[in-house]
Amino acid sequence: MSERETGGETAGVAEAPVVLEMRGVTKTFGPVRANDDISITLHRGEILGLLGENGAGKSTLMKILYGLYSPDSGSVFVDGEEVRIRDPKDAVSLGIGMVHQHFTLIPPLTVAENIVLGAEPRKGASLDMEKAIKSTEELCERYGLRVNPRSRVADLSVGEQQRVEILKTLYREARILILDEPTAVLTPQETEDLFSVLDELVSDGLSIILITHKLGELLGVSDEITIIRDGKVVDTVKTAGTSEGDLARLMVGREVLLRVEKEPAKGGGEVRLAAENLVVRSNTGAVAAGGVDLAVCAGEILGIAGVDGNGQMELAEALAGVRPAESGAVYIDGRDVTRLGADARQELGLAYVPEDRGTKGLVQDFTLSENNALKTYDEPPFSKWGWIFPKAMRRSAAENLRAYDVRPANPDARAGSLSGGNQQKAILARELSGDPGVIIAAQPTRGVDVGAIEFIHRQLIKQRAEGKAILLISLELEEVRSLSDRILVLYAGKIVGEVGPDATDEQLGLLMAGRGMEKSA
Amino acid sequence: MEDFLGSLGPLLASTIRFATPLVFAALGGLFSERSGVVNIGLEGLMLISAFTGVVGAWYSGNAFVGLGFGLAAGLIFALIHALMCITFEADQIISGTAIILLALGGTGFLMVEIFGSGGTSPRVPGFKEIPIPLLSDIPLFGPALFSQSLLVYLMYALIPITWFVVYRTPFGLRLRATGEVPEAVDTAGVSVTRMRYFGVALSGILAAFGGVYLSMGLLSAFSEGMTGGRGFIALAALIFGRWNPIGAAGAALLFGFAQAVTVRAPQDVVPNEFLQMIPYVLTIVALVAFAGRAVAPAAIGKPYRKE
């Protein structure tokens, strides 16, 4: 985390003028009150953390501020004057810039082209590319945002792409910068780089709203934190006087176990899932996993850490049998299953929680009962002699949904109507209810709220205690560290190191960036 | 050898003539598709314009008035496509198909209404060849390239102009961006709807030039169904040329060459029907060979809806 002198500076901030105020903002979508009388205040040169679970209403509020939604009621003041923001253009002209969670960059275009889009420097009828590049370079220089204006965005790392997004707003002379979950896609090092850039920006007089559901980071960078729950402001606190535990309680509305409690690994369990020199190609035909060896034993959780896009998804799919292996072998309980499909592997006791629950975990338009039987519909008691028994499916689903606290626990509800956390619990219910011996969980808590995360973690720990072999693939370092007994780091499709759960951020970060292999080897 | 050279000039000249409508339509398709709207209706837009051009020239006795009619018709029907696809978010393929069917049926019906019978219209004033002094005197290439009608010269100019507009102007940058990631364009404060309307409107106007050239440059009359799949071949040229104006024009020239060969090849050696297949077979081959590798605009075919 970056360090800022909290003492002297906080006092200064308190006197700084208010640059932005949102007062009594309410926005409803049908029966849902996404924002209910929300008010926030942002001072000049301040970083305001906006904390809340998924679906709490943070993003809605910021979309209102950026003119993407119009509020039902409430008002916005910029520099003390009431303003009406009808579209992003209005927001931009008021000096508001937004870096979305999902980047809105155009991959085939260059950095400079992306940055000047919509506000292009001209020379007669043509676009003045030289000037565009020069302006970009000047901004890079000024705030320490290293990126080459002539590179194609498609060739940049995620961290660099984020810098381009920030540069886009700076090019439009933003004075208020909104960052929506900016660290979700970054390595620890990249996160630090980002925070030092943010420091640079606020010391230059910009004001920043940082949306996140990660408690730890806010403590490091923000000046004040506004906590939102169920569309309402719960509290606004000074960062200096708060703790992670306080924030978690405010955010969720009850005590939360931040640390996962687990028994020490028993050790000595037999190998249940193994891969040998596994090579897998991505959809584009590139080698995504280049010779991975791993072994997961009964009663342990093996974590795989790494930055997104380093072959995690392909590796998980190859292990689960939904993506063919180019070469190498996969074993379940010592049996070579490389040539077997997903269905056969499942019969051998493999459970698979896919990374993309929306498209690969559930059929959105099917009911929960149908989704629950998705992998076993062709077996008794769900079917016999080619007939399907909906009653049996519904009964089993109702049981599973209750056991895994899926809300609503209604077997006839459409899967797509559930929140992310409940969808994930429904998948878990299906996968774990069959008492599998091996579990592959890819990003089991991505985009899931804190309450559900806690529940999912406890389920995984429980499975571990029952002697299951669990492979956990996650982008969240904290998750990998708190659940795993051993951690493998995946970089560019290769295992670049193995560390224990007590490894430091720095150790892991270096490995995740593909460096420090010498040290750990 | 002399015989070969002697036939090369006319072959080149007819390559240009056959390629001209294809280049117009392909460049038109480029503007539409770069903005993210598939326009398989090019075939229909060409046909409608070919017909309205002839109608305009028939009533006024002036080729340029005919051209104006043709362009207006192309623009109007392109705007219908835009309205369907952009504003009403209809399926772009279905809308395009509707325009083709409308063009086929509508021109057939109006032929009878206006000229009294179907088939082929009476002769109307068309665009005559205007040899460019000096340039047309160059041996071999001169007569082929520079003894053509005004619309062909316009086609020459349009290739670099399109390239410049697409790659060197703010409009072009926005157009390309709209076809790739419309969300990014929207958040940059540029209207996606506006860019797409522009793109589709330009495709209508350019396809209309192609259609008018067919009926009033290549011939001096309209005959039913005279586009004969040229709109689709233009689309193929666009894909073959990787949505790049130079590439698309090059591909259109290649397809034009194939048609020229078809017409000029000695017919006693190979059956005529077989020769007529060549342009279409070549189109399929080109698409199979190159389409997989071609990188289409990412957002093509998808309506953009603000959240």
Interface residues (C-beta under 8 A of the other chain):
Chain A: K63 Y66 L68 Y69 D87 P88 K89 V92 M98 H100 T104 L105 I106 P107 P108 L109 E113 N114 V116 L117 G118 A119 E120 R122 A125 S126 L127 K168
Chain B: F164 R168 T169 P170 G172 L173 R174 R176 A177 E180 V181 E183 A184 V185 D186 T187 A188 G189 V190 V295 A298 K306 E307
